[in-house]
């Protein structure tokens, strides 16, 4: 079965990485432009009292301060995604209530559906948070 290429918006860079964490395999998706970046991170939830497979977040990296951060210094002097200063914000609640449902159970397969879902979420957040902030 051949998979269609991911529909990455023109002028955007899409990344997927697997990283080793103390809790096991960590996952990271990012969508980057010169205006900013959005990334989703996930790692196994190893806390026994919870019934989730994943914990994580969705993070916004602004290349210039949005209105609500205009008086703030950059969150990072050298952003690891933008390679320049950035203003940073994010949400773990959005991850746990929405994004985590797209991920497979622990031990499940990360298939094309998962990557397309993450790209769709990243694209929507980039349009709303980064491009919307620049408008």
C-alpha positions in Angstrom: 0.0 0.0 0.0 1.4 3.4 -1.0 0.9 6.4 1.2 0.3 9.8 -0.3 2.8 12.5 0.7 1.8 14.6 3.7 0.1 17.8 2.6 2.7 20.2 4.1 1.6 23.8 3.5 3.9 25.8 1.1 6.6 27.7 3.0 6.4 25.4 6.1 8.8 22.8 7.3 7.4 19.7 9.0 9.5 17.6 11.4 8.9 14.4 13.2 11.3 13.0 15.7 11.5 10.1 18.2 13.5 10.9 21.3 14.5 8.7 24.2 13.1 9.9 27.6 13.3 8.5 31.1 9.7 7.3 30.6 10.4 5.6 27.2 10.0 6.7 23.6 9.1 10.4 23.3 7.4 11.8 20.1 7.7 15.2 18.7 6.0 16.9 15.7 6.8 20.5 14.6 5.6 22.9 11.9 8.0 25.8 11.4 8.0 29.0 9.3 9.9 32.3 9.6 7.0 33.8 11.6 7.1 31.0 14.3 6.6 27.4 15.0 4.2 25.0 16.7 5.3 21.7 18.2 3.5 18.8 19.8 5.4 16.6 22.2 4.2 13.3 23.8 5.8 10.7 26.1 4.4 7.7 27.8 2.5 8.5 31.0 4.0 6.3 33.6 2.0 7.5 36.6 0.1 4.5 37.8 -2.9 6.4 39.3 -3.9 7.8 35.8 -5.5 5.8 33.0 -3.8 7.6 30.1 -1.2 6.3 27.8 0.3 9.6 26.9 1.2 13.0 28.5 2.3 15.9 26.4 1.7 19.4 25.2 1.3 21.7 22.2 3.7 24.6 22.2 3.8 27.9 20.3 7.1 29.6 19.4 6.5 33.2 18.2 9.3 34.9 16.2 8.0 38.2 17.4 6.0 39.0 20.5 2.2 38.7 20.2 0.1 41.5 21.6 -0.3 39.8 25.0 3.5 39.4 25.4 4.6 42.7 23.9 6.1 43.9 27.2 7.9 40.6 27.9 11.4 39.7 27.0 11.8 36.6 24.8 11.2 33.3 26.5 14.3 31.9 24.9 17.3 33.8 23.5 17.9 31.1 21.0 14.8 29.0 20.2 15.7 25.4 19.2 13.1 25.5 16.4 13.6 29.0 15.1 17.3 29.5 15.8 16.6 33.0 17.1 14.8 34.6 20.1 11.2 33.5 20.6 8.2 34.1 22.8 6.8 30.8 24.0 3.3 29.6 25.2 1.5 26.3 25.2 -1.2 24.0 26.5 -1.0 20.6 28.2 -4.8 20.6 28.7 -5.4 20.8 24.9 -3.1 17.8 24.5 -4.8 15.7 27.1 -8.3 16.6 26.1 -7.9 16.4 22.3 -4.5 15.5 20.8 -3.9 12.4 23.0 -7.0 10.7 21.4 -5.2 10.6 18.1 -2.3 8.6 19.4 -2.2 4.8 19.6 -2.3 2.9 22.8 1.1 2.1 24.2 2.8 -0.4 21.9 0.4 0.5 19.1 1.6 1.6 15.6 2.3 5.2 14.7 0.7 5.1 11.2 0.0 7.6 8.5 -3.3 8.6 10.2 -1.4 9.7 13.3 1.1 11.8 11.3 -1.6 13.4 9.2 -3.7 14.2 12.3 -0.7 15.9 14.0 0.0 17.9 10.8 -3.6 19.0 10.7 -3.5 20.2 14.3 -0.2 21.9 13.8 -1.4 23.6 10.6 -4.6 24.8 12.3 -2.7 26.2 15.4 -0.1 27.8 13.2 -2.8 29.6 11.2 -4.7 30.7 14.3 -1.9 31.5 16.7 1.1 32.6 14.6 -0.4 33.9 11.3 -3.4 35.3 13.3 -1.1 37.1 15.7 0.8 38.6 12.8 -2.4 39.9 11.1 
